[in-house]
Amino acid sequence: MHTSLECSLTGEIHDHLTLQGLSRAGKPLLARYDLGHLKGRLTPAVIRARSERSMWRFHDVLPVDAPDQAISLGEGLTPLLTCCRRGVFREFENLLVKDESFNPTQSFKARGMSAAITRAAALGVKTVALPSAGNAAGAAAAYAARAGMKCVIFVPEDTPPANILESACGGAQVCLVNGLISDCGRLCRAACDRFGWFDLSTLKEPFRIEGKKTMGYELAFDLADLRKTSELQLPDVILYPTGGGTGLIGMWKAFDEMEALGWIGTKRPRMVVVQAEGCAPIVKAFRDGATSASMFPNAYTIASGLRVPAAVGDFIMLDILRRSHGTALTVTDAELMQGVEELARVQGLHCAPEGGAIWIAAKQLKDSGWIAPHETVVLFNTGAAVKYNHLLKCENAVRLDHTNPQCIDQLTDL
Ligand SMILES: *Cc1c(COP(=O)(O)O)cnc(C)c1O
């Protein structure tokens, strides 16, 4: 259980026993735990011995008093898969995919929603509302249903149909907005003020990041398992498809917490922000040497999770990129769809466009020499291709007439 909420900019402490949104300085609040007390008691061996089959295995550093209070659908503990060295993947000696499409509602948004809705439920919230680019909406609807809460979502009207349908099917009130996620955010805020709903916007409440940080914890255990050692390990490079940046900031927080627990040393992976060319506020700010980002004009990309023109955690991400000796780069929509195809055809992985984007970015960074072939590189596939069926094509289907026995003459041996 967390013991305080600290402003990510000023360090000012806020009451952790009442509902909180942004800090008084208008910045994200971060949950703090008594890690000094846990050090030596909460060890990797203790975690490994636990029976929870979800991210709540790490409940001591999550916002619950006891693990059975969690609103859980089995989120987390996703596989870390080794890529085969074939075709376009040949030159990577240690390329891994943390496949977050295994989560409930098929994206890593489940982790954040499980944590946030758990805490909101504990503090008596009856209705949650949020703006979403797609996957957060579906996850929020599912966890709100599980918690017996009402849920209102504000999505751009061109959000993937699968996300709109799963939200509606889960009982959420769906508001289709003729604008971007930032426009959705403004309407959501106004509606929360009017109706007293709790705003679940990412990083505008303190706990979605707590759920997403478990990706960082798991990674250290996954890598140790893969290398058959009990010592927790981190990769050399992590590529992250960045919208609001919650997962990136969360993982970095997890690494700091693991160090404070005495689980890992000071070495950190180089963190890489990958954005779409049509919506790249963090990449632009990083290249400009800025400490915060400005609103990206006319934001557009088919990778809906990356369509975030302004992020409230921008300054934290930029700080992490510099401290980790990381970098930031863009890929085009055509490239990221090519990435989806390559991952599917060579690795058998059906990734979200956001996952396609990081694979393309990894290739580019290897070609430029920024990534060496022997380095351990982790790609976060944040969602499932099935949510983006409207973007996929089927050009190689053959029509067969079962009433004509000769129809298979059209086929050739592959
Ligand atoms: C939300 C989302 C992202 C971006 O995640 P952040 O942590 O907000 O940057 C990336 N990919 C997918 C599939 C998403 O749904």
The ligand as an SDF file (V2000), in Angstrom:
LIG
                    3D

 15 15  0  0  0  0  0  0  0  0999 V2000
   -2.4580    3.5950  -25.1820 C   0  0  0  0  0  0  0  0  0  0  0  0
   -1.6420    2.8610  -26.1380 C   0  0  0  0  0  0  0  0  0  0  0  0
   -0.3000    3.2140  -26.3680 C   0  0  0  0  0  0  0  0  0  0  0  0
    0.3580    4.3960  -25.7070 C   0  0  0  0  0  0  0  0  0  0  0  0
    0.5300    4.1600  -24.3430 O   0  0  0  0  0  0  0  0  0  0  0  0
    1.0190    5.2850  -23.3240 P   0  0  0  0  0  0  0  0  0  0  0  0
    1.5350    4.5570  -22.1410 O   0  0  0  0  0  0  0  0  0  0  0  0
   -0.1720    6.1300  -23.0250 O   0  0  0  0  0  0  0  0  0  0  0  0
    2.0720    6.0660  -24.0260 O   0  0  0  0  0  0  0  0  0  0  0  0
    0.4440    2.4220  -27.2200 C   0  0  0  0  0  0  0  0  0  0  0  0
   -0.0980    1.3570  -27.8430 N   0  0  0  0  0  0  0  0  0  0  0  0
   -1.3760    0.9900  -27.6580 C   0  0  0  0  0  0  0  0  0  0  0  0
   -1.9140   -0.2120  -28.3950 C   0  0  0  0  0  0  0  0  0  0  0  0
   -2.2000    1.7190  -26.7920 C   0  0  0  0  0  0  0  0  0  0  0  0
   -3.4630    1.3490  -26.5970 O   0  0  0  0  0  0  0  0  0  0  0  0
  1  2  1  0
  2  3  1  0
  2 14  2  0
  3  4  1  0
  3 10  2  0
  4  5  1  0
  5  6  1  0
  6  7  2  0
  6  8  1  0
  6  9  1  0
 10 11  1  0
 11 12  2  0
 12 13  1  0
 12 14  1  0
 14 15  1  0
M  END
$$$$
